[in-house]
């Protein structure tokens, strides 16, 4: 494995660990319990076993999908349920089940709408980040970028910007130095000779687009006069 690939793998794992850490904090805030299938599902996914990851994520969804956990009358664990649905959507997408992933994503959005406003921005950032990153890894960068933009509009916080699509969606600043170099590289027909700027095409009637040299004006009366001593 090359150094650059090691760096990319470390960066990806670090991003996942930070997102999972944020998710764990939200789990503790919402559910009051650290027991979760999320870390086991993440490990299975990183090992390439998306089927197991999906199965574990479904168990997490089941824990918090009851009406006493997340509903209009009881929203104590809606943030946790949103995270669980977001993770499930990501594993489904990476496993090739895009339809199932989009369905789980819709369920996650529904749970987010009922989430406590105090943690909604963080939950939104993590859910949209998970789904966007899944599409990115699955090769659908257009959809990944669209999900990122949707999450940004929905109020996702800094966790959303950990997604790979964030770099594609954010406008890139102009490079004045590059513009100056491009301008300097433009060809010019003029050249300096003995400190004067001349046109190499001037005076050459055979050159395409050439301009004839200016004729010297002579007074005919003066030219007819014989030289005087």
C-alpha positions as CSV (number, residue, x, y, z in Angstrom):
1,X,0.0,0.0,0.0
2,X,1.4,3.4,-1.0
3,X,1.8,6.3,1.4
4,X,-0.9,8.3,-0.3
5,X,-3.4,5.4,-0.1
6,X,-2.6,5.0,3.6
7,X,-3.3,8.7,4.1
8,X,-6.6,8.4,2.3
9,X,-7.6,5.4,4.4
10,X,-6.6,7.1,7.7
11,X,-8.5,10.2,6.6
12,X,-11.6,8.2,5.8
13,X,-11.5,6.3,9.1
14,X,-10.9,9.4,11.0
15,X,-13.9,11.1,9.5
16,X,-16.0,8.0,10.3
17,X,-14.8,7.9,13.8
18,X,-15.5,11.6,14.4
19,X,-19.0,11.2,13.0
20,X,-19.6,8.1,15.1
21,X,-18.3,10.0,18.1
22,X,-20.8,12.7,17.4
23,X,-23.5,10.1,16.9
24,X,-22.6,8.5,20.2
25,X,-22.9,11.8,22.0
26,X,-26.3,12.3,20.5
27,X,-27.3,8.7,21.4
28,X,-26.4,9.4,25.0
29,X,-28.3,12.6,25.0
30,X,-31.4,11.1,23.4
31,X,-31.5,7.6,24.7
32,X,-29.5,7.8,27.9
33,X,-27.7,4.6,27.0
34,X,-24.4,3.9,25.3
35,X,-25.4,0.5,24.1
36,X,-25.6,0.6,20.3
37,X,-25.2,-1.5,17.2
38,X,-23.7,1.4,15.3
39,X,-20.1,0.7,16.0
40,X,-20.4,-3.0,15.1
41,X,-22.3,-2.0,11.9
42,X,-19.5,0.5,11.0
43,X,-16.8,-2.1,11.5
44,X,-18.7,-4.6,9.3
45,X,-19.2,-2.0,6.6
46,X,-15.5,-1.1,6.6
47,X,-14.7,-4.8,6.3
48,X,-16.8,-4.8,3.2
49,X,-19.7,-6.8,4.7
50,X,-22.6,-4.4,3.9
51,X,-25.2,-7.2,4.5
52,X,-24.2,-7.5,8.1
53,X,-24.0,-3.8,8.5
54,X,-27.5,-3.4,7.2
55,X,-28.7,-6.1,9.6
56,X,-27.1,-4.4,12.6
57,X,-28.4,-1.0,11.5
58,X,-32.0,-2.4,11.3
59,X,-31.7,-3.6,14.9
60,X,-30.7,0.0,15.9
61,X,-33.8,1.3,14.0
62,X,-36.1,-1.2,15.8
63,X,-34.9,-0.1,19.2
64,X,-36.1,3.5,18.7
65,X,-38.9,3.3,16.2
66,X,-41.8,2.7,18.6
67,X,-44.4,5.4,19.2
68,X,-43.1,5.8,22.8
69,X,-39.6,6.5,21.4
70,X,-40.4,8.9,18.5
71,X,-43.8,10.3,17.6
72,X,-45.6,13.6,17.7
73,X,-46.6,12.8,21.3
74,X,-43.1,11.5,22.4
75,X,-40.0,12.7,20.7
76,X,-37.4,11.8,23.3
77,X,-35.4,9.5,20.9
78,X,-36.2,11.0,17.5
79,X,-32.6,12.2,17.1
80,X,-31.4,8.7,17.8
81,X,-33.9,7.2,15.3
82,X,-32.8,9.7,12.6
83,X,-29.2,8.7,13.1
84,X,-30.1,5.0,12.9
85,X,-32.1,5.5,9.7
86,X,-29.3,7.6,8.2
87,X,-26.7,4.9,8.9
88,X,-29.0,2.2,7.6
89,X,-29.5,4.2,4.4
90,X,-25.8,4.5,3.9
91,X,-25.1,0.8,4.3
92,X,-28.0,0.0,1.9
93,X,-26.6,2.4,-0.7
94,X,-23.1,1.0,-0.5
95,X,-24.5,-2.5,-0.6
96,X,-26.2,-1.8,-3.9
97,X,-29.8,-1.3,-2.6
98,X,-30.3,2.3,-3.7
99,X,-34.1,2.1,-3.5
100,X,-34.0,0.8,0.0
101,X,-31.4,3.5,0.9
102,X,-33.5,6.3,-0.4
103,X,-36.5,4.9,1.5
104,X,-34.5,4.8,4.8
105,X,-33.3,8.4,4.0
106,X,-36.9,9.6,3.8
107,X,-37.6,7.9,7.2
108,X,-34.5,9.7,8.6
109,X,-35.9,13.0,7.4
110,X,-39.2,12.3,9.1
111,X,-37.5,11.6,12.4
112,X,-35.4,14.8,12.0
113,X,-38.5,16.8,11.7
114,X,-39.5,15.6,15.2
115,X,-36.1,15.9,16.8
116,X,-35.5,18.2,19.7
117,X,-34.3,21.6,18.3
118,X,-31.4,21.6,20.7
119,X,-29.7,18.7,18.8
120,X,-31.4,18.9,15.4
121,X,-28.6,20.7,13.6
122,X,-26.0,18.1,14.6
123,X,-28.4,15.2,13.9
124,X,-29.1,16.7,10.5
125,X,-25.4,17.2,9.7
126,X,-24.6,13.6,10.6
127,X,-27.6,12.0,8.7
128,X,-27.0,13.9,5.5
129,X,-23.2,13.4,5.8
130,X,-23.7,9.6,6.1
131,X,-26.0,9.4,3.1
132,X,-23.9,11.8,0.9
133,X,-20.8,9.8,1.7
134,X,-22.5,6.6,0.8
135,X,-23.4,7.8,-2.6
136,X,-19.9,9.2,-3.1
137,X,-18.3,5.9,-2.3
138,X,-20.9,4.1,-4.5
139,X,-19.7,6.3,-7.4
140,X,-22.7,8.6,-7.7
141,X,-21.0,11.9,-7.1
142,X,-23.9,14.0,-8.5
143,X,-26.3,12.5,-6.0
144,X,-23.8,12.8,-3.2
145,X,-23.4,16.5,-4.0
146,X,-27.2,17.0,-4.2
147,X,-27.6,15.4,-0.8
148,X,-24.9,17.6,0.7
149,X,-26.6,20.7,-0.7
150,X,-30.0,19.5,0.7
151,X,-28.4,19.0,4.1
152,X,-26.9,22.4,4.0
153,X,-30.3,24.0,3.2
154,X,-31.9,21.9,6.0
155,X,-29.5,23.4,8.6
156,X,-26.9,20.7,9.0
157,X,-24.0,21.8,11.2
158,X,-20.2,21.2,10.8
159,X,-20.5,17.4,10.6
160,X,-22.1,17.8,7.2
161,X,-18.9,19.4,5.9
162,X,-16.9,16.3,6.7
163,X,-18.4,14.7,3.6
164,X,-16.3,14.3,0.4
165,X,-19.0,16.1,-1.6
166,X,-18.5,19.3,0.4
167,X,-15.4,20.0,-1.6
168,X,-17.3,19.6,-4.8
169,X,-20.2,21.7,-3.8
170,X,-18.4,24.6,-2.2
171,X,-17.3,27.4,-4.7
172,X,-13.6,27.5,-5.3
173,X,-11.9,30.9,-4.8
174,X,-10.4,32.5,-7.9
175,X,-6.6,32.3,-8.3
176,X,-5.3,35.8,-9.3
177,X,-1.8,34.4,-9.9
178,X,-3.1,31.9,-12.4
179,X,-5.1,34.5,-14.2
180,X,-1.9,36.7,-14.5
181,X,0.1,33.8,-15.8
182,X,-2.6,33.1,-18.4
183,X,-2.5,36.7,-19.5
184,X,1.3,36.7,-19.8
185,X,1.2,33.6,-21.9
186,X,-1.0,35.2,-24.6
187,X,0.9,35.6,-27.9
188,X,1.6,39.1,-29.3
189,X,2.6,40.2,-32.8
190,X,4.5,43.3,-31.6
191,X,8.2,43.1,-30.7
192,X,10.7,45.7,-29.5
193,X,13.7,46.6,-31.7
194,X,16.2,49.1,-30.4
195,X,13.7,50.2,-27.8
196,X,10.9,50.7,-30.3
197,X,7.8,48.5,-30.6
198,X,7.4,47.3,-34.2
199,X,5.0,44.9,-35.9
200,X,6.7,42.1,-37.8
201,X,3.9,42.0,-40.3
202,X,4.2,45.6,-41.2
203,X,5.8,46.2,-44.6
204,X,5.6,42.5,-45.7
205,X,3.0,42.4,-48.5
206,X,3.2,38.6,-48.7
207,X,2.3,38.0,-45.0
208,X,-1.4,37.3,-44.3
209,X,-3.1,40.3,-42.9
210,X,0.0,42.4,-43.4
211,X,-0.1,46.2,-43.6
212,X,2.1,47.9,-46.3
213,X,4.8,50.1,-45.0
214,X,4.0,53.8,-45.0
215,X,5.3,55.5,-48.1
216,X,7.7,58.5,-47.7
217,X,6.1,61.7,-48.8
218,X,8.2,63.7,-51.3
219,X,7.5,67.1,-52.6
220,X,7.7,66.7,-56.4
221,X,8.7,70.3,-56.9
222,X,11.6,69.7,-54.6
223,X,12.7,66.5,-56.4
224,X,12.8,68.2,-59.8
225,X,15.1,70.9,-58.7
226,X,18.7,70.5,-59.7
227,X,21.1,70.4,-56.8
228,X,22.5,73.7,-55.8
229,X,26.1,74.4,-54.7
